[in-house]
Amino acid sequence: MHSRILVLGLGALGTASASRPCAPHALPEGTWAAPKEGEVRSPCPMLNVLANHGFLPRDGKNISKTIARAAFKDGLNLDPDFSDIMFDPAVLTNPYPNQTTFDLDHLNRHNLLEHDGSLSRADAYWDDSQVFNTTVYEETLTYFQTDTVDVKSAAAARMGRVLSSSRTNPEYYLNATAESISFGETGAYILALGDFETGTVPLERVRMMFEEERLPTELGWSKGTEAATAAQLFNLTQRIIDNTEFPALRARMNGGIHAGVMAKHHH
């Protein structure tokens, strides 16, 4: 169960042509376009990126497991376990019971998967629209002091936003599951856009993902030749946790839900 709630973020396998037939005159898959009126987006920049490029449905609606697996494979070369980590909890945000699909804006429901202390969204107490928030994002950027984001600076940004949110939001809430999701989200953008071995990613790629919700191909990025795995995500997430400057948090994450996820995954 816990392995399905670690992170809202990435994963994939499947064939796009079989699962996402193109409408007449539709933009080719991979071509970026901003969402149009009536198209929905989520609080997760990476999911929005995939929709903006047409790997997920451009309207952001009726996303099935098959579609999700294909999108993450074709867009980011992430394996099916990775995709399922995202999909299985996401489908539970559909407000109608026993559904097999979800819409991106279903993820905006507060304290299901969406959580306080985001890197780029205001807490729901201040703004429940879950759109990009410049003030929040500029605070995040203060933790990135060089042209490269590494696990240490990523951990600092993650914890900095948590502390800022907890000090300013009178209804601040972040349980162990949400903590796990938030660290997994950080691991996901490093793994998808950067280098697993070094745990680094060029800052300009991260900025393009957050600011434009666009794949940074024009900056030299391309998806990996080998599929990134859920095991790599767990490993990278652990390295980020290990670089936080809060021993109590490290102990809670290592002895609680995160350890359970790791054990279950490797079992």
N, C-alpha and C positions, 0 to 999 in steps of 0.2 A: 504493500500500500504506500509506504513512505517513498519508494522509488518513483512513484507517479506524481509526487507533489514537490519534488526538490526544486524544480525550476520551470518557470514559464519561458520557454525560449526557443528551442531548436530541435532538428532531427529529420530523418527522411529515407524513403525508398519508394519507387513506383515510376510509372510512365505518365508524363503530363498529357500526352495526346489522348490516352484512354480515359483519363479522369477529368480533364478540363477542356472540353471541346470549345473551339474558338467561335465566337459569334461573327457574322459577316462584318468585314471591315474593322475587326478588333485589332488593337495594337499587338505586335508580336510579343510572345513571352520573353521577358528579359528587358524589354523597353520600359524605361521609367516614365510614369505620368503621375501627377498629383491627383488625389481623389477628387471626384466630382460631387456635385450636390446629390445627396441620397446614398452615397457610398459611405461605409462606416469604417472606423479604425479603432485601435485598442490603446491601452496605456503602455504597451510593449513596443518600443521602436523597431525591434527586429522583425516582429510580425508585420508591422506596417510597411517596412521595407519590402518584404516579400509580396505584399499585396500591391504596392506601388509599381513593382516590376512585373506583375502579372503571374508570379509563381503561385501565390494564393489568389483566389478570385478577387478581381479588382473592386468589386462592390463590397468585399469583406464579409460575405454572407454564405451560409450553408457549407461550412468547411467540415468535410468528413475526414476520417482517419486516412483514407486512401489519398485524398487531396493533400492533406498535411504532409504525409510521407513523401509524396512526389515533389511538393514545393520545396521542402528542405533538402532533398537530394539534388534537385535540379538547380536550385538557387545557391546552395551553400555546401553541397556534398557532405551532408550530415546523415549518419546512419539511422535505421528505423527505430532503434531503441531510443535514440536522441529525440526523434519526432514524437514517439509515444509518451515520453516524459512530459512533453508539452501538451499533447492532445488529450490524454486521459483525464487530467484535472480540468482542462479548459472546457471540455464538453459538459462538465457538471455545472458550469456557470449559465448554461441555457436555462432560462426561467421556467421552461416547460419540462416536466419530468420525463425520464426514459427516452431522451433524445440521442441521436447518433451524430448530430452536427451541432456546430455553434457558429455564432456571428462574432466578429471581432469586438463589437461594442458590448457584447455580453460580459466581456472581461473587465468592464468598468465597474462592475458591482463591488462595492467596497468590502474589504476584509474577507472576500472569498479567496481570490488570488491576488487581486490588486491590493496594495498595502501602503501604509504611511512610510515616509522616508525615501521616496523615489529620487533617482538622480536627475530627473527631468520633468517631473510632474508635481504640482502642489498637492499637499494632503487633502483628502476629501472634505475635511472640516472647513478648509478655505475655499476650495473649488472642486466640485465633484464632476466636472466635465472631462477630466483626465487628458486635457490637451497639453502640448508643450508649454512649459512655463519658463520664461527667460530668467527670472530672478533665481529660481531654484537651480536652473542649469548653470548659470554663471557662478553660483556658489560651488557646484561640483567642479567646474573648471579650475578653481583656485587650488585644488589638490594636485593638479597635473602641471608640474613646474618645468618639464622638459618636453621635447618632441616625441618622447616615447612613454607610453603608459605601461608600467610593470605591475607585478602582483602587489608590491608594497604601496605604490601610489593608488592603485585601484582599491586596495583595502582601506586606505586612508579616506578616500572619497566616499566609499560605502559607509564607513563608520561616522564620518563627519556629517553626512546627511541624516543618519539616524539620530545622532546627538542633537543636531540643530532642530529636527522635527520634534524630538521629545521635550525640548526646552520651550518651544513656541506654540505647540498645538495642545490645547487643554484636553482634547479627546484623543491624544496620541495612543496608538495601540499597535504593537508588533509582537505577535506570538512566535513560538519556536518555528512553526511551519513557515510563516512569512519571513523570518530571519533566514531560513534555509533557502527560500525562493530568492531573496534579494542577493545573497552571495552567489547562488547559481546563475542569476542573470548577469552578474559581473563576470563570472567565469565564461559564460556563453559568448559575450561580445569579444573577449580576448581570443577565445578558441576559434570563433568564426572568422574574425578579421585579422588575426595576428599569428603568432608562433607558439605552439604548445610547449615545445622543449624549453624555450627561454621564458615563457610566460609574459611575453611582451606584445604590444601592438602599437603601430604609429598613431600618434594622437590625431593627426589629420583624418585618418580613417574613422576613428571613433566620432570625431566631430561631424563628419559627413553623415554617419548613420543617425546621430541624434538630431542634428540641425536640419538636415534635408530629407531624412528617411529614404536614403538612396544608397545602393551598393557603391563602394568606392573604386570602381573599375578604372575611372579616369586618373586615379592616384596610384595605379600600378597593382591594385589588388586583383587576384583571381581566386576562385575557389580551389581548394586543395585537390591534388591528384588522387589522394587516398581519403576515403570517407572518415571524417572525425567521429569519434565514438562517445557513447555515454560514459564509458570508463575514463576517457580523457577529461570529460567535463567534471566528473567527480574528483579526479586528481587535481585539476586546476582549481576547483572550488576549495579543496582542502588547503592548497598552497596559499590562497588568498586569506582564508581563515587563520592560518598559521602566521600571517604577517599583520594581523590586527594587533593593536597595542593595548588590548583589553583582555587580560588573562581570564577574567570571569566569563567573558563571551566565548573565548576559545574552549574553556572547559565545558561550557554548556553545549556548544555545538559538537564538540568531539565526543561528549558523553551522552548526547541526546539524539535528536532526530537525524543529524548528519551521520553519526556513527551507524545508526540503524540502516540508513540508506546504503552506506558503503558496504556494510556486512551483507545486506540482502542482495545487493548487486553482484558481489563476488561469491556468493554462496553457491 
